[in-house]
């Protein structure tokens, strides 16, 4: 999340990337309020179940200690209509940071990524929220490790199913 902050060197306000519970809590609370106000859910337990069932899975498949059930997905939770049917690529490092590179007409991309292990997901974005290969969307995944000894990897053909 981008959050307001203060640049003490320039003595002026700025934005900086923040992560953690203090950033996630207001987002989750807002979506829970929307679910209840729109009648999608009727109580705390059905709201929690809906948030978990529609979350975009991050990290290891399924619920895990680092990411829980994943990233909330407002469009899926609210049953928003499908607004697109695009395919794209999403890369996620072990800390959960995501990069979605622009693809050329042949589906290739070039980017500098640091050493580490990445989960690469090719998938569709049927709900139009800009995240490819979420729960309920076709996807194909690979895990790759980059290092100075292996700075590039050929992923082969990724075919979302």
N, C-alpha and C positions, 0 to 999 in steps of 0.2 A: 504494500500500500504506500502511496505517496502521502506523507504527513507534513503538516506545517512545522517549521523549525526556525532556528535563528543562526545566521552566519555571523559569528562573533568577530571574525577578521574584517569583514566588510560592514559590520554593524547594520545588517538588514535582514528582513525575513526571507526565507527560502523554503523549498520542499526537499525532503530527503526520503529515501526508501526505508521503510520500517517493516519489521516482521514481528510476529508473536501474538500472544493472547490479547494484548491491549489494542492491537489493530484488528484482530479477527472478531472480537466480541461484539462491537457495534454493528458489523456487517451481518453476523448471525442473528442478532437481536432484531435488526430491521427486517430481515427475511422472515423470521418467525412471526413478527407482527403482521406482515403482509399476508402470510399463509392464514393466520387467524382472521384477519379483517376481511379477506376475500372468501372465507368459508371453505377453503381447501382443506383445512384441518379444524378441529373443534376443541382440542385441549392440549395440554403440555405433552402427553405421551404420543399422541398422533402427530404432533408437530415435530417432535424429535425423530420419530420414525421416518417421517417424510424427508426431513433434512438429511438423514443418514442414507436413505434409499436413493436419493437423487444426486448425491455428492459426486464430484469428479474424483475418481480414485487417483491418489498420488503415492509414490513410493512402492513398496511391495504390494502385490495384488491383495485386495481386501483390506480390512481394518488392520492398521499396524500402530506401533507405539509412537513413531515419529510424526505421522500425519493423521492419525485417527481414521475417520471415514473418508477424509480428503477435503477438497475445496467445495464450498457450497455452490450450488448451481441454481440460481434464481429462476431461470427460464424453465428448467425441468421441474423444479419444485412447484411452480405456479401453473404448470400445464400450458405454458405459452405455445402458440401455434408455430409450426415449422416455418421459418422464413428464408432458409437457404439450403442448398444441398451441394456444398463445396468440399473439396478435398484439400488437405494440407498436411504439414509435418509439424510435430511438436517434440522438442527435446527437453529432458528434465535431468538435472544433476542430482547428486545424492543429498543435497540440502533442500531440494524442492524448487530451486530456481528454474524457471521455464524460459525457453527460447523458441520462437516460431519463425524460422527463416523463410524468406521469400523464395519461391521455387521458380526456375526458368520453365520454358515451354516443354522441356523434356523431363521435368520433375527433379532437376538437380539443384544443388545449392553449394555455396562455399561460405565458410564462416571460420573465424578464429575462436576456438574454444579451449579453455585451459585443460591441463592434465586432469583426468578423472574418469569416472564411469557415468555414462549417460543412458537413460532409457529413451529410445527413439520410437515415436508413435506416428504412423501414417494413418490418417483417418478422415472421416467426413465430419462436417459440422452442420447437422440438420436443424439445430435450433437457433443458429445464427448468433451464438454468443462468442464466436471467435476462438473456441477451443476445439481442437480436432481430436476425434476418437474418444469421446467421453463414454460413460455408461450408456448403453442403448444405441450407440452409433458404431457403424462398422469401423474396424481398425486392424492394424497389423503392427506388432511391436518387435523391437530388437534391443538388446543391451550391448553397448560398445564401450571399450576402454581406450582412452587416448593418453599418450605420453610422448615425451621427447623422442623415444625410440620408435613409436608408432603414432605419428602425428595425423595420419589420415586413415580412414576406414571406408571400404566399399560396402555399403549395406545390402547390395543386391536389389532385387525387386521386392518392394513392400506392397502387398496386395490386401487392402482392407476387405474383410469378409463379415 
